[in-house]
Amino acid sequence: MPDNFGRMTSDEAPQHTPGPWTICNHAGTNSGHYDGYLKSDIRAGADLIHIRQSVAGNTFPRLAANVRLIAAAPSMYDALWAIANMQVQEETDKGEVLALCMSIARIELEKCSTAGK
């Protein structure tokens, strides 16, 4: 078993909370400000993930973009897992598989800009 920042071997199951993850809305806003940090939260199942960024050099739009990316992570993981495990049976299937992979990638990238909204 890896430590918190170690790599997992291919036979180890992911330990993250399944999606969807959503961005919490506090008092009508997606973000707050306290103790020199910008903050936002993500609801992941029964867990609440607190996201804090130093105010220095950061803005609410940057925090919001980072939080959307984090909230989209479980969906992106599932999509990448599906792509990595696709089986191509014949040479003629390669074009269709590539088109499907690109379609999945576009959908997941869109989620990064709208996740949790």
C-alpha positions as CSV (number, residue, x, y, z in Angstrom):
1,M,0.0,0.0,0.0
2,P,1.5,3.4,-0.9
3,D,1.9,6.3,1.4
4,N,-0.4,9.3,0.9
5,F,1.7,10.6,-2.0
6,G,3.0,7.2,-3.3
7,R,2.2,5.6,-6.6
8,M,-0.3,2.7,-6.7
9,T,0.5,-0.5,-8.5
10,S,-1.9,-1.5,-11.3
11,D,-3.5,-4.2,-9.1
12,E,-4.5,-1.8,-6.3
13,A,-8.0,-0.3,-6.4
14,P,-8.4,3.5,-6.2
15,Q,-9.3,4.8,-2.7
16,H,-11.0,8.0,-3.7
17,T,-14.7,8.6,-3.0
18,P,-16.8,7.9,-6.1
19,G,-18.3,10.9,-7.9
20,P,-20.1,13.0,-8.5
21,W,-18.3,15.6,-6.4
22,T,-20.1,18.9,-6.1
23,I,-18.9,22.4,-5.2
24,C,-20.6,23.7,-2.0
25,N,-22.3,27.0,-2.1
26,H,-21.8,29.1,1.0
27,A,-24.2,31.9,1.6
28,G,-24.9,32.5,-2.1
29,T,-21.2,32.3,-3.2
30,N,-18.9,29.6,-4.3
31,S,-16.0,30.9,-2.3
32,G,-15.2,32.7,0.9
33,H,-12.2,34.5,2.4
34,Y,-10.7,34.0,5.9
35,D,-7.3,34.2,7.6
36,G,-5.5,35.2,4.5
37,Y,-6.8,32.4,2.4
38,L,-9.4,32.0,-0.3
39,K,-11.6,29.0,0.4
40,S,-14.2,26.7,-1.1
41,D,-15.5,23.3,-0.3
42,I,-16.3,20.2,-2.4
43,R,-18.9,17.6,-1.2
44,A,-17.5,14.1,-2.0
45,G,-20.1,11.6,-0.8
46,A,-20.4,12.1,3.0
47,D,-17.1,14.0,3.1
48,L,-16.4,17.7,2.8
49,I,-13.1,18.6,1.2
50,H,-11.9,22.0,2.2
51,I,-9.8,23.9,-0.5
52,R,-7.7,26.8,0.7
53,Q,-5.4,29.0,-1.4
54,S,-3.2,31.7,-0.2
55,V,-4.5,35.1,-1.1
56,A,-1.1,36.2,-2.3
57,G,-1.1,36.0,-6.1
58,N,-4.4,34.1,-6.3
59,T,-7.9,35.3,-7.2
60,F,-11.4,33.9,-6.8
61,P,-11.6,33.0,-10.5
62,R,-8.4,31.0,-10.2
63,L,-9.7,29.3,-7.0
64,A,-13.0,28.6,-8.8
65,A,-11.2,27.1,-11.8
66,N,-9.1,24.9,-9.5
67,V,-12.1,23.7,-7.5
68,R,-14.0,22.9,-10.8
69,L,-11.0,20.8,-11.9
70,I,-10.9,18.9,-8.6
71,A,-14.6,18.4,-8.6
72,A,-14.4,16.8,-12.0
73,A,-11.6,14.4,-11.0
74,P,-13.7,11.3,-10.3
75,S,-15.4,11.6,-13.7
76,M,-12.1,12.1,-15.5
77,Y,-10.6,9.1,-13.7
78,D,-13.5,6.9,-14.8
79,A,-13.2,8.1,-18.4
80,L,-9.5,7.6,-18.5
81,W,-9.9,4.1,-16.9
82,A,-12.5,3.2,-19.6
83,I,-10.2,4.5,-22.4
84,A,-7.2,2.7,-21.0
85,N,-9.1,-0.6,-21.0
86,M,-10.7,-0.3,-24.4
87,Q,-10.0,-3.3,-26.6
88,V,-9.4,-2.9,-30.3
89,Q,-10.2,-6.2,-32.1
90,E,-9.4,-5.2,-35.7
91,E,-7.4,-2.6,-37.6
92,T,-10.6,-1.1,-38.9
93,D,-11.8,-0.4,-35.4
94,K,-8.9,2.0,-34.6
95,G,-10.5,5.1,-36.2
96,E,-13.8,4.5,-34.4
97,V,-12.0,4.0,-31.1
98,L,-9.9,7.2,-31.6
99,A,-13.1,9.2,-32.4
100,L,-14.8,7.8,-29.3
101,C,-11.7,8.7,-27.1
102,M,-11.7,12.2,-28.5
103,S,-15.4,12.6,-27.8
104,I,-14.9,11.4,-24.2
105,A,-12.0,13.8,-23.7
106,R,-14.1,16.7,-25.0
107,I,-16.9,15.8,-22.6
108,E,-14.5,15.6,-19.6
109,L,-12.8,18.9,-20.5
110,E,-16.2,20.6,-20.6
111,K,-16.9,19.2,-17.1
112,C,-13.7,20.9,-15.8
113,S,-15.2,24.2,-16.7
114,T,-18.7,23.5,-15.3
115,A,-18.2,20.8,-12.6
116,G,-20.2,21.4,-9.4
117,K,-22.1,24.5,-10.8
